[in-house]
Amino acid sequence: MNKILIITIILLLSTRYVNGQQSVRLIPDTAVNGIRLNDYVSTEKVLGKNIWNKLFEQGKSLPRIELVNKSKTQALRLFFQYGGSKNAVDEFEILLIDSTYKAPKQVVVLPAEVFVSSRKIRLGISREEVVKILGNNCKTHANGSTEQLTYAMNEKAGFVKRYNQFGYYIKCIFSKGILVKYAFGFDTE
C-alpha cells in the first residue's frame, strides 16, 4: 500500500499541465547525421580530420563549416564558438536552400539525401510533428505565415552543466506549418 501511495505522489509531483496538455521536460537534440554536439571525434569520423581547413567566418557569424546534401536542396551549418575545441561543433543549423542561398566557396557536399537530427527531426515535417517530438514547453512567435518555436535550457539544467555552458536552445522556423529551418546548440552568452 505504501509503494502505491509513494508512486502516486511522485507521478503527481513530476507532471505539470499547460493549456490542458501535458508539458514534458525538454530532451536535448545532440547530433545531425552522426555528428554529435561538442564531440570532435564524431565530426572527424563523418567529415575527416582535415575538415577544419573548410572553416570560415562570414559577417558577424561564428566560425563555421558549411555542408550541403547531395541534391543541394538543404544546407547544414556547423558553428564553432571562439575558444572551443577544434572540430567540436557547438551549434547546428539546417536550412532549405532557396534562390537566395549563396554557397560559400568552402562548401562541402555530404553524400546524404537529407539532414536528420538525433531526435529524428528533419526539414519538411509539420509543426505538429515537431511539437510531438519536443513538447509544447516553448515560446512562440508568429509573423504572417511564418512561425518560430524556441525551446531553452539555462545554466542550471544538468545537461548544460555537464558541458560547462551558459545555455542550450532549439529554434524551429515554419513556413505555412512546415519546418524550413532547424537550429540547436549551446548559447554563446
Secondary structure per residue as TSV (DSSP state, phi and psi in degrees):
chain	resnum	aa	ss	phi	psi
A	1	M	-	360.0	-41.7
A	2	N	H	-64.5	-35.6
A	3	K	H	-63.9	-41.6
A	4	I	H	-64.9	-41.8
A	5	L	H	-64.0	-44.2
A	6	I	H	-64.2	-44.9
A	7	I	H	-62.3	-41.8
A	8	T	H	-62.5	-44.1
A	9	I	H	-63.6	-44.0
A	10	I	H	-60.9	-44.6
A	11	L	H	-63.4	-41.4
A	12	L	H	-65.5	-40.2
A	13	L	H	-74.6	-28.0
A	14	S	H	-89.7	-4.1
A	15	T	-	-108.7	131.4
A	16	R	E	-121.6	152.6
A	17	Y	E	-121.9	133.7
A	18	V	E	-128.5	125.9
A	19	N	T	53.0	34.4
A	20	G	T	78.6	-0.3
A	21	Q	E	-114.0	151.9
A	22	Q	E	-72.0	131.7
A	23	S	E	-100.1	128.3
A	24	V	-	-108.1	155.0
A	25	R	-	-67.7	135.2
A	26	L	-	-65.5	126.1
A	27	I	-	-99.8	117.5
A	28	P	-	-61.6	148.2
A	29	D	-	-87.5	138.8
A	30	T	-	-131.9	2.4
A	31	A	E	-161.2	159.9
A	32	V	E	-136.7	124.6
A	33	N	T	46.8	41.8
A	34	G	T	87.9	-7.0
A	35	I	E	-91.2	116.1
A	36	R	E	-94.7	149.0
A	37	L	T	-59.0	128.7
A	38	N	T	59.3	34.7
A	39	D	-	-136.3	95.3
A	40	Y	H	-63.3	-29.3
A	41	V	H	-62.5	-44.5
A	42	S	H	-68.2	-36.3
A	43	T	H	-61.8	-47.4
A	44	E	H	-68.7	-32.3
A	45	K	H	-65.7	-42.7
A	46	V	H	-80.0	-41.0
A	47	L	H	-110.6	-10.3
A	48	G	-	95.2	155.9
A	49	K	G	-69.4	-24.0
A	50	N	G	-89.5	8.0
A	51	I	G	-60.4	-25.8
A	52	W	G	-58.2	-25.6
A	53	N	G	-65.1	-17.0
A	54	K	G	-92.7	1.8
A	55	L	-	-67.4	138.8
A	56	F	B	-151.1	165.0
A	57	E	-	-118.9	145.5
A	58	Q	-	-141.7	126.1
A	59	G	T	60.4	-135.6
A	60	K	T	-99.4	18.8
A	61	S	S	-82.5	156.4
A	62	L	-	-64.0	158.9
A	63	P	-	-57.3	142.4
A	64	R	E	-149.6	163.7
A	65	I	E	-118.1	133.9
A	66	E	E	-113.5	130.2
A	67	L	E	-119.7	152.2
A	68	V	E	-128.6	153.4
A	69	N	-	-75.1	170.7
A	70	K	T	-66.1	-26.1
A	71	S	T	-89.4	-0.7
A	72	K	S	56.4	42.6
A	73	T	S	-109.8	-12.7
A	74	Q	E	-136.1	148.2
A	75	A	E	-120.0	146.4
A	76	L	E	-124.3	120.6
A	77	R	E	-105.1	128.5
A	78	L	E	-107.6	113.6
A	79	F	E	-100.3	144.2
A	80	F	-	-125.7	125.7
A	81	Q	-	-77.6	148.3
A	82	Y	T	-60.5	134.0
A	83	G	T	86.1	-1.5
A	84	G	-	-80.4	178.6
A	85	S	-	-80.4	144.9
A	86	K	T	-58.1	130.0
A	87	N	T	67.6	9.0
A	88	A	-	-96.7	105.1
A	89	V	-	-69.8	131.6
A	90	D	-	-101.2	-27.0
A	91	E	E	-146.2	144.2
A	92	F	E	-116.9	147.0
A	93	E	E	-143.8	121.7
A	94	I	E	-110.6	131.4
A	95	L	E	-143.3	153.9
A	96	L	E	-73.6	140.5
A	97	I	-	-88.1	124.7
A	98	D	-	-125.4	-169.4
A	99	S	T	-66.2	-18.1
A	100	T	T	-87.7	-9.8
A	101	Y	-	-73.1	131.1
A	102	K	-	-119.3	111.4
A	103	A	-	-69.2	129.9
A	104	P	-	-68.7	157.3
A	105	K	T	-64.9	-22.0
A	106	Q	T	-88.2	5.5
A	107	V	-	-57.6	143.5
A	108	V	E	-115.7	130.3
A	109	V	E	-88.5	120.8
A	110	L	-	-97.5	129.8
A	111	P	S	-74.6	64.2
A	112	A	-	-130.1	146.8
A	113	E	S	-70.0	-47.1
A	114	V	S	-143.0	166.3
A	115	F	-	-101.0	127.8
A	116	V	B	-129.6	132.9
A	117	S	B	-82.5	170.3
A	118	S	T	-64.9	-21.6
A	119	R	T	-91.4	10.2
A	120	K	-	69.5	29.9
A	121	I	-	-95.7	132.9
A	122	R	B	-143.2	157.4
A	123	L	T	-61.9	148.3
A	124	G	T	95.8	-9.2
A	125	I	-	-84.2	162.6
A	126	S	B	-81.2	163.0
A	127	R	H	-58.4	-41.6
A	128	E	H	-61.4	-39.6
A	129	E	H	-65.0	-41.5
A	130	V	H	-63.2	-46.7
A	131	V	H	-63.9	-35.0
A	132	K	H	-62.8	-36.6
A	133	I	H	-79.6	-47.2
A	134	L	H	-95.9	-17.3
A	135	G	-	96.8	177.1
A	136	N	S	-108.0	12.1
A	137	N	-	-87.8	71.9
A	138	C	S	-143.6	166.9
A	139	K	E	-95.5	142.0
A	140	T	E	-120.8	137.4
A	141	H	E	-136.3	124.6
A	142	A	E	-118.3	144.8
A	143	N	E	-146.5	98.3
A	144	G	T	66.0	-126.3
A	145	S	T	-90.0	4.7
A	146	T	E	-105.4	137.4
A	147	E	E	-136.4	142.4
A	148	Q	E	-122.1	131.6
A	149	L	E	-109.5	133.5
A	150	T	E	-125.9	125.5
A	151	Y	E	-110.6	146.6
A	152	A	E	-148.9	152.2
A	153	M	E	-130.5	137.8
A	154	N	E	-94.9	-176.1
A	155	E	T	-65.6	-11.1
A	156	K	T	-84.7	-16.5
A	157	A	S	-68.8	140.1
A	158	G	H	-56.6	-41.3
A	159	F	H	-60.2	-44.9
A	160	V	H	-68.7	-41.4
A	161	K	H	-60.3	-41.1
A	162	R	H	-57.6	-34.3
A	163	Y	T	-96.8	2.2
A	164	N	T	55.4	50.0
A	165	Q	-	-115.4	172.4
A	166	F	S	-83.2	-34.5
A	167	G	E	-176.8	172.4
A	168	Y	E	-135.4	144.4
A	169	Y	E	-140.2	158.8
A	170	I	E	-134.1	129.6
A	171	K	E	-123.3	129.6
A	172	C	E	-121.1	126.3
A	173	I	E	-115.2	128.0
A	174	F	E	-115.8	142.6
A	175	S	E	-118.6	117.9
A	176	K	T	53.5	39.1
A	177	G	T	82.4	5.6
A	178	I	E	-114.7	134.9
A	179	L	E	-67.8	120.9
A	180	V	E	-117.1	-14.4
A	181	K	E	-151.5	136.1
A	182	Y	E	-139.1	124.2
A	183	A	E	-134.5	145.6
A	184	F	E	-158.5	159.0
A	185	G	E	151.0	-161.6
A	186	F	E	-90.9	137.4
A	187	D	-	-67.5	148.2
A	188	T	-	-85.8	-20.3
A	189	E	-	-138.8	360.0
